[in-house]
Amino acid sequence: MATTVWKGHLTFGLISMPVRMFAAARGERISFNQLHKECHSRLKQPLFCPVCNRNVERSEIVKGYEYEKDQYVLFSEEELDKIEPASARVMEILEFVKLSEMDPLYFDSSYYVSPEDAGVKAYQLLMKAMEESGYGAIAKLTMHQREHIVIVRPGTRGMTLHTMFYSNEIRAAESVPTDKIEIKDQEKKLAQQLIESLAAPFEPQKYRDEYQENLRAMISAKLQGQQVTEVAQPHLAPVIDLMEALKKSLAEKKAPAAAPAVTSAEAAAVSAGKKPPSRAVQPISVQQKRTGRKVAG
């Protein structure tokens, strides 16, 4: 069971349903520890009080707001709990908006909204109504000492919730003088053909973080005492003629993919009967993951 990050009631009109929220996504990446260069010991960052000249336990910490230089007003957790708005326990739907009119630029974090047993029917009713109408629900929700504006929408297996940036948090985009650029019909047609040639169903499992894969392969290679070859970078030629670039892009898309080139180091290693250096892009096998030692870079 996923960890619940918020628990309360979702309400609209006179209908109220108990729900809970848990994170819908979590970033995964390789992290490195900071080590002392001389002895490879892991460095620590203790909480240190310069006045008392000693390390401080977390139980000794209070929160303070600096209203002037080195002047703080202090708050306890009990005091902060007293000023929580109603949205800390009740997520009231303020209005419904067309999902097609929402700019994804406002979306921040994503969560799943799951009903408690007493709210299953009302939950299903709201989700089906939004699904068929194309509407999403705007509500307010307080968690982690901040009141969020959120959008609740129907998902494939239940309702999802996205915390949103407030309008004052969205940075203004730099103006682009598009009205002074003339687009020819032939250029537009070629661009549309290129888009259609690259069109595909959205399958998120196809995409992966190649940099993280390269890091895992480099760790594996270092554990085995192998060399790591540099990843080849694409050569980007300057665009001189837009029409010519579009035509070449279409031609390359239609041409069959060439076999991957063999590096000179690999060719020399094969001819000498030696094991070639490990490529940085090679994925680590399951067996290597099980037997590999934990390493801090």
C-alpha positions in Angstrom: 0.0 0.0 0.0 1.4 3.4 -1.0 2.0 6.0 1.7 -1.0 8.3 2.2 0.0 12.0 1.9 -3.4 13.5 2.6 -6.6 12.2 4.0 -10.0 14.0 4.3 -13.2 14.6 2.4 -13.8 15.6 -1.2 -17.1 17.6 -1.5 -19.2 19.1 -4.2 -22.6 20.6 -3.6 -24.1 18.5 -0.7 -22.2 15.4 -1.6 -19.2 14.5 0.6 -16.9 11.5 0.2 -13.9 10.4 2.3 -10.8 10.0 0.2 -7.1 9.7 0.6 -4.2 10.7 -1.7 -0.9 9.2 -2.5 1.9 10.1 -4.9 1.3 9.1 -8.5 4.9 9.4 -9.6 8.4 9.5 -8.1 11.7 10.4 -9.8 14.3 7.7 -9.9 17.9 8.6 -10.4 21.4 7.5 -9.4 22.8 9.6 -6.6 26.4 10.0 -5.5 27.7 10.5 -2.0 30.4 13.2 -1.3 33.6 11.6 -0.1 36.9 12.9 1.3 39.4 12.8 -1.6 42.2 11.7 0.7 40.6 8.7 2.6 37.3 8.2 0.7 35.3 8.5 3.9 31.7 9.7 3.4 31.3 13.4 4.5 28.5 14.3 6.9 26.6 17.5 7.4 25.6 17.6 11.1 23.2 20.3 12.5 25.7 22.5 14.3 24.9 25.5 16.6 27.8 28.0 16.5 26.7 29.7 19.8 26.5 26.6 21.9 29.4 25.1 19.9 27.9 21.7 19.6 25.8 19.5 17.3 22.1 19.7 17.8 19.5 16.9 17.8 16.4 17.2 15.7 14.2 17.2 18.8 15.8 20.6 19.7 14.8 22.3 16.5 12.0 25.0 16.3 10.8 26.9 13.3 11.5 30.6 13.0 10.8 33.4 10.5 13.5 36.0 10.1 11.7 39.4 10.1 14.9 41.4 10.5 18.6 40.5 10.2 19.2 37.8 12.9 15.8 38.5 14.5 13.3 35.7 14.4 9.7 35.1 15.5 9.4 31.5 16.7 6.6 29.0 16.0 5.8 25.5 17.4 4.0 22.8 15.5 0.9 23.2 17.7 0.7 26.9 16.8 1.0 26.2 13.0 -1.7 23.6 13.3 -4.1 26.2 14.8 -4.0 28.4 11.7 -4.7 25.5 9.2 -7.6 26.5 6.9 -10.6 24.2 6.3 -8.9 22.9 3.1 -6.5 21.0 5.4 -9.2 18.4 6.0 -11.9 19.1 3.4 -11.2 19.5 -0.3 -14.2 21.5 -1.6 -14.7 21.6 -5.4 -15.0 25.3 -6.3 -15.9 25.0 -10.0 -15.7 22.7 -13.0 -13.6 23.6 -16.1 -13.2 22.1 -19.5 -10.0 20.0 -19.4 -9.3 20.9 -23.1 -9.0 24.6 -22.0 -6.3 23.9 -19.3 -2.7 24.7 -20.1 -0.4 21.9 -18.8 2.1 24.6 -17.9 0.1 25.1 -14.6 0.4 21.4 -13.6 2.9 20.6 -10.8 2.8 17.3 -8.8 0.6 14.4 -9.6 -1.4 12.2 -7.1 -3.9 9.4 -7.2 -7.2 10.0 -5.3 -8.7 6.8 -3.8 -12.1 6.6 -2.1 -12.6 5.1 1.4 -15.3 2.4 1.6 -18.1 4.9 2.6 -17.4 7.1 -0.5 -17.1 4.6 -3.3 -20.5 5.3 -4.9 -20.2 9.1 -4.8 -16.6 8.8 -6.1 -17.7 6.6 -9.0 -20.6 9.0 -9.8 -18.3 12.1 -9.9 -15.7 10.3 -12.0 -18.1 9.1 -14.6 -19.9 12.4 -14.8 -16.6 14.3 -15.4 -15.4 11.6 -17.9 -18.5 11.9 -20.1 -18.7 15.7 -19.9 -15.0 16.5 -20.4 -14.8 18.6 -17.2 -12.3 18.6 -14.5 -12.8 19.9 -10.9 -10.9 22.9 -9.4 -10.5 22.7 -5.7 -8.3 23.9 -2.8 -6.2 21.6 -0.7 -3.8 22.3 2.2 -0.8 20.0 2.8 2.9 20.5 3.7 2.1 23.9 5.2 0.8 25.3 1.9 -2.7 25.8 0.4 -2.7 24.4 -3.2 -5.0 25.0 -6.0 -5.6 21.6 -7.6 -7.4 20.0 -10.6 -9.1 16.6 -10.1 -9.7 14.7 -13.3 -10.8 11.2 -14.3 -8.0 8.7 -15.1 -7.9 5.2 -16.5 -8.3 3.5 -13.1 -9.6 6.2 -10.9 -9.3 9.9 -10.3 -6.0 11.8 -10.4 -5.1 15.1 -8.8 -2.5 17.6 -9.9 -1.4 20.5 -7.7 -1.1 23.6 -9.8 1.1 26.7 -9.9 -0.7 29.9 -9.1 -0.8 32.5 -11.9 1.8 34.7 -10.2 4.2 31.8 -10.2 4.2 31.3 -13.9 7.0 33.2 -15.6 6.1 35.3 -18.6 7.4 33.9 -21.9 9.7 36.1 -24.0 7.8 37.6 -27.0 8.6 36.0 -30.3 8.0 38.2 -33.4 5.9 35.5 -35.2 3.7 38.1 -37.0 6.7 39.2 -39.0 7.5 35.7 -40.3 5.9 34.6 -43.6 5.2 30.9 -43.8 4.7 29.5 -47.3 2.0 26.9 -48.0 4.6 24.5 -49.4 6.7 24.8 -46.2 3.6 24.2 -44.0 2.7 21.1 -46.1 6.2 19.6 -45.8 6.2 20.3 -42.0 2.8 18.6 -41.7 4.1 15.6 -43.7 7.1 15.4 -41.4 4.9 15.4 -38.3 2.7 12.7 -39.8 5.7 10.6 -40.6 6.8 10.7 -37.0 3.3 10.3 -35.6 2.8 7.4 -33.2 0.5 6.3 -30.3 1.6 7.6 -26.9 3.4 4.8 -25.2 5.4 6.2 -22.3 7.2 2.8 -21.6 9.2 3.4 -24.9 11.1 6.3 -23.4 14.0 5.9 -21.0 16.7 8.0 -19.3 19.8 7.2 -21.3 22.0 9.2 -19.1 21.0 7.1 -16.0 21.6 4.0 -18.1 25.1 5.3 -19.0 25.8 5.9 -15.3 24.8 2.4 -14.4 27.0 1.0 -17.2 29.9 3.1 -16.1 29.6 1.9 -12.5 29.4 -1.7 -13.8 32.5 -1.2 -16.0 34.5 0.4 -13.2 33.6 -2.5 -10.8 34.9 -4.9 -13.4 38.0 -2.9 -14.1 37.0 -2.1 -17.7 37.5 1.0 -19.7 34.5 3.2 -20.6 34.2 4.5 -24.1 32.7 8.0 -24.8 29.2 8.2 -26.2 29.1 9.5 -29.8 27.4 12.9 -30.1 25.3 13.8 -33.1 26.7 16.4 -35.5 24.2 19.2 -36.0 24.7 21.1 -39.3 23.5 24.7 -39.5 20.1 25.2 -41.2 20.6 27.3 -44.3 17.5 26.6 -46.3 14.3 25.6 -44.5 12.7 23.9 -47.4 15.8 21.9 -48.1 16.0 20.9 -44.4 12.4 19.7 -44.4 12.9 17.7 -47.6 16.1 16.0 -46.2 14.3 15.2 -43.0 11.5 13.5 -44.8 14.0 11.6 -47.0 16.0 10.4 -44.0 12.8 9.3 -42.2 11.8 7.1 -45.2 15.3 5.7 -45.6 16.1 2.4 -43.7 18.1 2.8 -40.5 21.8 2.0 -40.8 23.6 -0.6 -38.7 25.5 0.8 -35.7 29.1 1.7 -36.4 31.9 -0.2 -34.8 34.5 1.9 -33.1 38.2 1.6 -34.0 39.0 0.5 -30.4 36.4 -2.4 -30.7 37.7 -3.4 -34.1 41.2 -3.6 -32.9 40.2 -5.5 -29.8 38.3 -8.1 -31.8 41.2 -8.6 -34.3 43.6 -9.1 -31.4 41.2 -11.6 -29.7 40.7 -9.3 -26.7 37.5 -8.3 -25.0 36.6 -4.8 -26.2 36.2 -1.9 -23.7 32.7 -1.6 -22.1 30.4 0.9 -23.8 28.9 3.5 -21.6 25.5 2.8 -23.1 25.4 -0.9 -22.3 22.6 -1.8 -19.9 23.6 -3.7 -16.7 22.2 -7.2 -16.6 20.1 -8.5 -13.7 23.0 -10.7 -12.6 25.3 -7.8 -12.4 22.8 -5.8 -10.4 22.6 -8.7 -7.8 26.4 -9.3 -7.5 27.6 -5.6 -7.8 28.8 -3.9 -4.7 27.4 -0.6 -3.5 29.7 2.1 -4.7 29.7 5.8 -3.8 31.3 8.2 -6.4 
